[in-house]
Amino acid sequence: MININESNGRTVMEVVETNRITVVNAGELKTALGEQLRAKGRSVLLDLSEIKYMDSTGISVLISALKTSRENGSAFAIRGINPEVGKVLSLMKLDTVFDIED
């Protein structure tokens, strides 16, 4: 479900093989993000280009990742946000909290 690569000094995590982040698969993503973000000073970019739907569990994974990054002095950014997922983030005012790249 997650490809992890290094690019320009950053860890790029890409969600693949699914277009949804829900209670069914969010645990795997949360674990993988936590492992990467607990490393002090690490820069992690989460690519959500394939994700068309995210439930509240998926949103909580993103919030948890942001909290973990701040606690460990890591950087966390998101890119490739689908318009529908973007609407949810915007409604919750999370688009102002996360570092979102194009």
DSSP file (Angstrom, degrees, kcal/mol; ACC not computed):
  #  RESIDUE AA STRUCTURE BP1 BP2  ACC     N-H-->O    O-->H-N    N-H-->O    O-->H-N    TCO  KAPPA ALPHA  PHI   PSI    X-CA   Y-CA   Z-CA
    1    1 A M              0   0    0      0, 0.0    15,-3.1     0, 0.0     2,-0.4   0.000 360.0 360.0 360.0 -23.3    0.0    0.0    0.0
    2    2 A I  E     -A   15   0A   0     13,-0.2     2,-0.4    15,-0.1    13,-0.2  -0.977 360.0-162.9-131.1 124.5    2.9    2.4    0.6
    3    3 A N  E     -A   14   0A   0     11,-2.7    11,-2.9    -2,-0.4     2,-0.5  -0.877  12.9-161.1 -98.3 135.4    6.0    3.0   -1.6
    4    4 A I  E     +A   13   0A   0     -2,-0.4     2,-0.3     9,-0.2     9,-0.2  -0.977  18.7 160.0-122.3 124.8    8.9    4.8    0.2
    5    5 A N  E     -A   12   0A   0      7,-2.5     7,-3.4    -2,-0.5     2,-0.4  -0.908  35.4-122.6-135.9 162.7   11.6    6.5   -1.7
    6    6 A E  E     +A   11   0A   0     -2,-0.3     2,-0.3     5,-0.2     5,-0.2  -0.923  32.2 169.9-107.3 133.9   14.3    9.1   -1.1
    7    7 A S  E >   -A   10   0A   0      3,-2.6     3,-1.5    -2,-0.4    -2,-0.0  -0.938  66.2 -17.5-148.0 121.4   14.3   12.2   -3.3
    8    8 A N  T 3  S-     0   0    0     -2,-0.3     3,-0.1     1,-0.3    -1,-0.0   0.873 128.3 -49.0  52.1  43.3   16.3   15.4   -2.9
    9    9 A G  T 3  S+     0   0    0      1,-0.3    34,-0.4    33,-0.0     2,-0.3   0.580 118.9 106.7  77.6   9.7   17.0   14.6    0.8
   10   10 A R  E <  S-A    7   0A   0     -3,-1.5    -3,-2.6    32,-0.1     2,-0.6  -0.873  70.6-123.5-119.0 152.9   13.3   13.9    1.6
   11   11 A T  E     -Ab   6  44A   0     32,-3.2    34,-3.0    -2,-0.3     2,-0.6  -0.868  27.9-159.6 -91.3 120.9   11.5   10.7    2.3
   12   12 A V  E     -Ab   5  45A   0     -7,-3.4    -7,-2.5    -2,-0.6     2,-0.5  -0.912   5.4-168.1-106.6 120.2    8.6   10.4   -0.2
   13   13 A M  E     -Ab   4  46A   0     32,-3.1    34,-3.6    -2,-0.6     2,-0.5  -0.936   3.9-168.4-110.6 122.2    5.8    8.1    0.8
   14   14 A E  E     -Ab   3  47A   0    -11,-2.9   -11,-2.7    -2,-0.5     2,-0.6  -0.944  17.4-138.7-115.9 125.4    3.3    7.3   -1.9
   15   15 A V  E     +A    2   0A   0     32,-1.9    35,-0.4    -2,-0.5     2,-0.3  -0.727  38.1 167.5 -81.7 121.7    0.0    5.6   -1.2
   16   16 A V        +     0   0    0    -15,-3.1     3,-0.1    -2,-0.6    32,-0.0  -0.782  43.4  40.3-130.2 171.1   -0.6    3.0   -4.0
   17   17 A E  S    S+     0   0    0     -2,-0.3     2,-0.3     1,-0.1    -1,-0.1   0.557 108.9  59.3  65.9  10.6   -2.8    0.0   -4.8
   18   18 A T        -     0   0    0    -17,-0.2    32,-0.1    -3,-0.1    -1,-0.1  -0.975  59.0-156.3-157.2 155.0   -5.9    1.8   -3.3
   19   19 A N  S    S+     0   0    0     -2,-0.3    33,-3.2    32,-0.1    34,-1.5   0.186  78.6  66.2-116.3  15.3   -7.8    5.0   -3.9
   20   20 A R  E     -e   53   0B   0     31,-0.2     2,-0.5    32,-0.2    34,-0.2  -0.990  57.2-159.1-136.9 142.1   -9.3    5.1   -0.4
   21   21 A I  E     +e   54   0B   0     32,-2.1    34,-2.2    -2,-0.4    37,-0.4  -0.965  40.0 143.0-118.7 112.5   -7.9    5.6    3.1
   22   22 A T    >>  -     0   0    0     -2,-0.5     4,-2.4    32,-0.2     3,-1.0  -0.718  69.4 -76.5-136.2-177.9  -10.5    4.3    5.5
   23   23 A V  T 34 S+     0   0    0      1,-0.2     4,-0.4    -2,-0.2    -2,-0.0   0.770 124.2  64.9 -55.8 -26.1  -10.7    2.4    8.8
   24   24 A V  T 34 S+     0   0    0      1,-0.2    -1,-0.2     2,-0.1    -3,-0.0   0.880 122.0  10.8 -67.4 -39.6   -9.7   -0.7    6.8
   25   25 A N  T X> S+     0   0    0     -3,-1.0     4,-1.2     2,-0.1     3,-0.6   0.422  98.0  96.7-123.6  -0.3   -6.3    0.4    5.8
   26   26 A A  H 3X S+     0   0    0     -4,-2.4     4,-2.8     1,-0.2     5,-0.2   0.821  77.6  64.6 -64.5 -30.8   -5.5    3.6    7.8
   27   27 A G  H 3> S+     0   0    0     -4,-0.4     4,-2.4     1,-0.2    -1,-0.2   0.895 100.1  51.1 -59.9 -41.1   -3.5    1.6   10.5
   28   28 A E  H <> S+     0   0    0     -3,-0.6     4,-2.2     2,-0.2    -1,-0.2   0.916 112.4  46.3 -62.7 -43.2   -0.9    0.6    7.9
   29   29 A L  H  X S+     0   0    0     -4,-1.2     4,-2.8     2,-0.2     5,-0.3   0.919 111.2  52.0 -65.6 -43.4   -0.4    4.2    6.8
   30   30 A K  H  X S+     0   0    0     -4,-2.8     4,-2.5     1,-0.2    -2,-0.2   0.911 111.0  47.9 -59.4 -44.0   -0.3    5.5   10.4
   31   31 A T  H  X S+     0   0    0     -4,-2.4     4,-2.3     2,-0.2    -1,-0.2   0.934 113.1  47.2 -62.8 -47.0    2.4    2.9   11.3
   32   32 A A  H  X S+     0   0    0     -4,-2.2     4,-1.7     1,-0.2    -2,-0.2   0.912 114.0  47.1 -63.8 -43.4    4.6    3.7    8.2
   33   33 A L  H  X S+     0   0    0     -4,-2.8     4,-3.0     1,-0.2     5,-0.2   0.931 111.1  52.1 -63.3 -44.7    4.3    7.5    8.8
   34   34 A G  H  X S+     0   0    0     -4,-2.5     4,-1.5    -5,-0.3    -2,-0.2   0.905 107.1  52.6 -58.1 -43.2    5.1    7.2   12.5
   35   35 A E  H  < S+     0   0    0     -4,-2.3     4,-0.3     1,-0.2    -1,-0.2   0.903 115.3  41.0 -60.2 -41.6    8.2    5.1   11.7
   36   36 A Q  H >< S+     0   0    0     -4,-1.7     3,-1.0     1,-0.2    -2,-0.2   0.898 115.3  49.1 -73.7 -40.8    9.5    7.8    9.3
   37   37 A L  H 3< S+     0   0    0     -4,-3.0    -1,-0.2     1,-0.2    -2,-0.2   0.628  95.5  70.5 -80.2 -13.2    8.5   10.8   11.3
   38   38 A R  T 3< S+     0   0    0     -4,-1.5     2,-0.6    -5,-0.2    -1,-0.2   0.652  76.1  96.9 -76.4 -13.2   10.1    9.7   14.6
   39   39 A A  S X  S-     0   0    0     -3,-1.0     3,-1.9    -4,-0.3    33,-0.1  -0.672  88.8-112.4 -77.5 120.0   13.5   10.2   13.1
   40   40 A K  T 3  S+     0   0    0     -2,-0.6    33,-0.2     1,-0.3    34,-0.1  -0.236  93.8   5.0 -55.6 131.9   14.7   13.6   14.3
   41   41 A G  T 3  S+     0   0    0     31,-0.9    -1,-0.3     1,-0.2    33,-0.2   0.509  90.1 147.6  76.2   4.5   15.0   16.1   11.5
   42   42 A R    <   -     0   0    0     -3,-1.9    33,-2.9    30,-0.2     2,-0.5  -0.458  40.3-143.2 -74.5 146.2   13.6   13.9    8.8
   43   43 A S  E     - c   0  75A   0    -34,-0.4   -32,-3.2    31,-0.2     2,-0.4  -0.957  20.4-172.6-110.6 120.5   11.6   15.5    6.0
   44   44 A V  E     -bc  11  76A   0     31,-3.1    33,-2.4    -2,-0.5     2,-0.5  -0.953  11.1-167.2-121.2 130.9    8.6   13.4    4.8
   45   45 A L  E     -bc  12  77A   0    -34,-3.0   -32,-3.1    -2,-0.4     2,-0.6  -0.976  10.2-154.3-115.3 121.3    6.3   14.1    1.9
   46   46 A L  E     -bc  13  78A   0     31,-3.0    33,-2.5    -2,-0.5     2,-0.7  -0.867   6.9-153.5 -98.8 118.5    3.1   12.1    1.7
   47   47 A D  E     +bc  14  79A   0    -34,-3.6   -32,-1.9    -2,-0.6     3,-0.2  -0.828  19.8 172.3 -95.6 115.2    1.8   11.7   -1.9
   48   48 A L    >   +     0   0    0     31,-3.0     3,-1.8    -2,-0.7    34,-0.4   0.032  34.4 127.1-108.0  24.1   -1.9   11.2   -2.0
   49   49 A S  T 3  S+     0   0    0      1,-0.3    -1,-0.2    30,-0.1    31,-0.1   0.791  76.0  45.9 -54.8 -32.7   -2.3   11.4   -5.8
   50   50 A E  T 3  S+     0   0    0    -35,-0.4     2,-0.5    -3,-0.2    -1,-0.3   0.559  89.2 104.1 -87.7  -8.4   -4.2    8.1   -6.0
   51   51 A I    <   +     0   0    0     -3,-1.8    31,-0.5    29,-0.3    34,-0.2  -0.645  32.2 164.0 -86.4 122.3   -6.5    8.8   -3.1
   52   52 A K        +     0   0    0    -33,-3.2     2,-0.3    -2,-0.5   -32,-0.2   0.573  68.4  31.6-105.9 -17.5  -10.1    9.8   -4.1
   53   53 A Y  E     +e   20   0B   0    -34,-1.5   -32,-2.1    31,-0.1     2,-0.4  -1.000  56.0 178.4-146.5 139.9  -11.7    9.2   -0.7
   54   54 A M  E     -e   21   0B   0     -2,-0.3   -32,-0.2   -34,-0.2     2,-0.1  -0.970  13.5-155.2-142.7 125.8  -10.7    9.5    2.9
   55   55 A D     >  -     0   0    0    -34,-2.2     4,-2.0    -2,-0.4     3,-0.4  -0.248  44.5 -84.0 -88.8-175.5  -12.9    8.9    5.9
   56   56 A S  H  > S+     0   0    0      1,-0.2     4,-2.3     2,-0.2     5,-0.1   0.802 128.7  58.8 -61.9 -28.9  -12.4   10.4    9.4
   57   57 A T  H  > S+     0   0    0      2,-0.2     4,-1.6     1,-0.2    -1,-0.2   0.913 105.7  48.8 -65.8 -41.3   -9.9    7.7   10.3
   58   58 A G  H  > S+     0   0    0    -37,-0.4     4,-1.7    -3,-0.4    -2,-0.2   0.902 110.3  51.0 -63.1 -41.7   -7.7    8.8    7.4
   59   59 A I  H  X S+     0   0    0     -4,-2.0     4,-2.2     1,-0.2    -2,-0.2   0.907 107.9  52.9 -61.7 -41.5   -8.0   12.4    8.5
   60   60 A S  H  X S+     0   0    0     -4,-2.3     4,-2.5     1,-0.2    -1,-0.2   0.841 104.7  56.0 -65.5 -31.3   -7.0   11.4   12.0
   61   61 A V  H  X S+     0   0    0     -4,-1.6     4,-2.4     2,-0.2    -1,-0.2   0.917 107.8  48.5 -64.2 -42.4   -3.9    9.6   10.6
   62   62 A L  H  X S+     0   0    0     -4,-1.7     4,-2.2     2,-0.2    -2,-0.2   0.920 112.4  47.9 -63.6 -43.1   -2.8   12.9    8.9
   63   63 A I  H  X S+     0   0    0     -4,-2.2     4,-2.4     1,-0.2    -2,-0.2   0.910 111.6  50.4 -63.9 -41.9   -3.3   14.8   12.1
   64   64 A S  H  X S+     0   0    0     -4,-2.5     4,-2.7     1,-0.2    -1,-0.2   0.895 109.3  51.6 -62.0 -40.6   -1.4   12.2   14.1
   65   65 A A  H  X S+     0   0    0     -4,-2.4     4,-2.5     2,-0.2    -2,-0.2   0.906 109.5  49.6 -64.1 -41.2    1.5   12.4   11.5
   66   66 A L  H  X S+     0   0    0     -4,-2.2     4,-2.2     2,-0.2    -2,-0.2   0.924 111.8  48.3 -63.3 -43.6    1.6   16.1   11.9
   67   67 A K  H  X S+     0   0    0     -4,-2.4     4,-2.3     1,-0.2    -2,-0.2   0.922 111.8  49.5 -61.6 -45.2    1.7   15.8   15.7
   68   68 A T  H  X S+     0   0    0     -4,-2.7     4,-1.4     1,-0.2     6,-0.2   0.904 110.0  51.5 -61.2 -42.3    4.5   13.2   15.5
   69   69 A S  H  X>S+     0   0    0     -4,-2.5     5,-2.7     1,-0.2     4,-0.5   0.914 111.0  47.3 -63.2 -42.0    6.5   15.4   13.2
   70   70 A R  H ><5S+     0   0    0     -4,-2.2     3,-0.7     1,-0.2    -1,-0.2   0.888 110.3  52.1 -67.6 -38.1    6.2   18.4   15.5
   71   71 A E  H 3<5S+     0   0    0     -4,-2.3    -1,-0.2     1,-0.2    -2,-0.2   0.779 117.7  38.7 -67.1 -26.0    7.2   16.3   18.5
   72   72 A N  H 3<5S-     0   0    0     -4,-1.4   -31,-0.9    -3,-0.2    -1,-0.2   0.295 110.8-111.8-111.1   8.9   10.3   15.0   16.8
   73   73 A G  T <<5S+     0   0    0     -3,-0.7     2,-0.2    -4,-0.5    -3,-0.2   0.806  71.9 137.8  66.8  28.5   11.5   18.1   14.9
   74   74 A S      < -     0   0    0     -5,-2.7     2,-0.4    -6,-0.2   -31,-0.2  -0.599  53.0-121.3 -99.9 164.9   10.6   16.5   11.6
   75   75 A A  E     -c   43   0A   0    -33,-2.9   -31,-3.1    -2,-0.2     2,-0.4  -0.899  25.2-170.9-107.4 138.3    9.0   18.1    8.6
   76   76 A F  E     +c   44   0A   0     -2,-0.4    23,-0.6   -33,-0.2     2,-0.3  -0.989  10.3 166.3-133.0 124.6    5.7   16.7    7.2
   77   77 A A  E     -cd  45  99A   0    -33,-2.4   -31,-3.0    -2,-0.4     2,-0.4  -0.927  20.3-146.5-134.2 159.4    4.0   17.8    3.9
   78   78 A I  E     +cd  46 100A   0     21,-2.7    23,-3.4    -2,-0.3     2,-0.3  -0.955  17.4 175.7-125.8 143.9    1.3   16.4    1.7
   79   79 A R  E     +cd  47 101A   0    -33,-2.5   -31,-3.0    -2,-0.4    23,-0.2  -0.942  53.7  43.0-139.9 165.9    0.9   16.6   -2.1
   80   80 A G        +     0   0    0     21,-0.7     2,-0.5    -2,-0.3   -29,-0.3   0.862  66.1 179.1  72.6  37.4   -1.4   15.3   -4.7
   81   81 A I        -     0   0    0     20,-0.4    -1,-0.2    -3,-0.1   -32,-0.1  -0.622  25.1-130.9 -81.1 123.0   -4.7   16.1   -2.9
   82   82 A N     >  -     0   0    0    -31,-0.5     4,-3.0    -2,-0.5     5,-0.2  -0.356  23.7-113.8 -63.1 146.3   -7.8   15.1   -4.8
   83   83 A P  H  > S+     0   0    0      0, 0.0     4,-2.0     0, 0.0     5,-0.1   0.857 116.1  51.4 -54.2 -38.1  -10.4   17.9   -5.0
   84   84 A E  H  > S+     0   0    0      2,-0.2     4,-1.5     1,-0.2     5,-0.1   0.923 113.3  43.3 -67.4 -43.2  -12.9   15.9   -2.9
   85   85 A V  H  > S+     0   0    0    -34,-0.2     4,-2.3     1,-0.2    -1,-0.2   0.891 111.9  55.9 -66.9 -38.8  -10.3   15.2   -0.2
   86   86 A G  H  X S+     0   0    0     -4,-3.0     4,-2.5     1,-0.2    -2,-0.2   0.863 103.2  54.8 -60.5 -37.3   -9.3   18.8   -0.4
   87   87 A K  H  X S+     0   0    0     -4,-2.0     4,-2.8    -5,-0.2    -1,-0.2   0.912 108.0  48.9 -62.9 -42.3  -12.9   19.9    0.3
   88   88 A V  H  X S+     0   0    0     -4,-1.5     4,-1.8     2,-0.2     6,-0.2   0.938 112.1  47.9 -63.0 -46.6  -12.9   17.8    3.5
   89   89 A L  H  <>S+     0   0    0     -4,-2.3     5,-2.6     1,-0.2     6,-1.0   0.898 113.5  48.9 -60.4 -39.9   -9.6   19.3    4.6
   90   90 A S  H ><5S+     0   0    0     -4,-2.5     3,-1.6     3,-0.2    -2,-0.2   0.916 107.9  52.7 -67.2 -43.9  -10.9   22.8    3.8
   91   91 A L  H 3<5S+     0   0    0     -4,-2.8    -1,-0.2     1,-0.3    -2,-0.2   0.847 112.8  45.4 -59.6 -33.9  -14.2   22.3    5.7
   92   92 A M  T 3<5S-     0   0    0     -4,-1.8    -1,-0.3    -5,-0.2    -2,-0.2   0.386 113.2-121.8 -89.7   3.7  -12.2   21.2    8.7
   93   93 A K  T X 5S+     0   0    0     -3,-1.6     3,-0.8    -5,-0.1    -3,-0.2   0.675  77.5 126.5  63.2  18.9   -9.8   24.1    8.3
   94   94 A L  G >>< +     0   0    0     -5,-2.6     4,-2.4    -6,-0.2     3,-1.1   0.677  53.6  75.7 -80.1 -16.4   -7.0   21.6    8.1
   95   95 A D  G 34 S+     0   0    0     -6,-1.0    -1,-0.2     1,-0.3     5,-0.2   0.712  97.0  49.6 -65.8 -17.2   -5.8   23.1    4.8
   96   96 A T  G <4 S+     0   0    0     -3,-0.8    -1,-0.3    -7,-0.3    -2,-0.2   0.563 111.8  48.3 -93.4 -10.3   -4.4   25.9    6.9
   97   97 A V  T <4 S+     0   0    0     -3,-1.1    -2,-0.2    -4,-0.2     2,-0.2   0.837 101.3  67.1 -96.0 -42.0   -2.6   23.5    9.3
   98   98 A F  S  < S-     0   0    0     -4,-2.4     2,-0.9     1,-0.1   -21,-0.1  -0.487  83.8-118.8 -83.2 150.7   -0.9   21.2    6.9
   99   99 A D  E     -d   77   0A   0    -23,-0.6   -21,-2.7    -2,-0.2     2,-0.5  -0.817  40.6-170.1 -83.9 106.5    2.0   22.0    4.6
  100  100 A I  E     -d   78   0A   0     -2,-0.9     2,-0.3    -5,-0.2   -21,-0.2  -0.900   5.0-166.2-109.5 123.6    0.3   21.2    1.2
  101  101 A E  E      d   79   0A   0    -23,-3.4   -21,-0.7    -2,-0.5   -20,-0.4  -0.743 360.0 360.0-105.6 154.5    2.4   21.1   -1.9
  102  102 A D              0   0    0     -2,-0.3   -23,-0.1   -23,-0.2    -1,-0.1   0.463 360.0 360.0 -77.5 360.0    1.1   21.1   -5.5
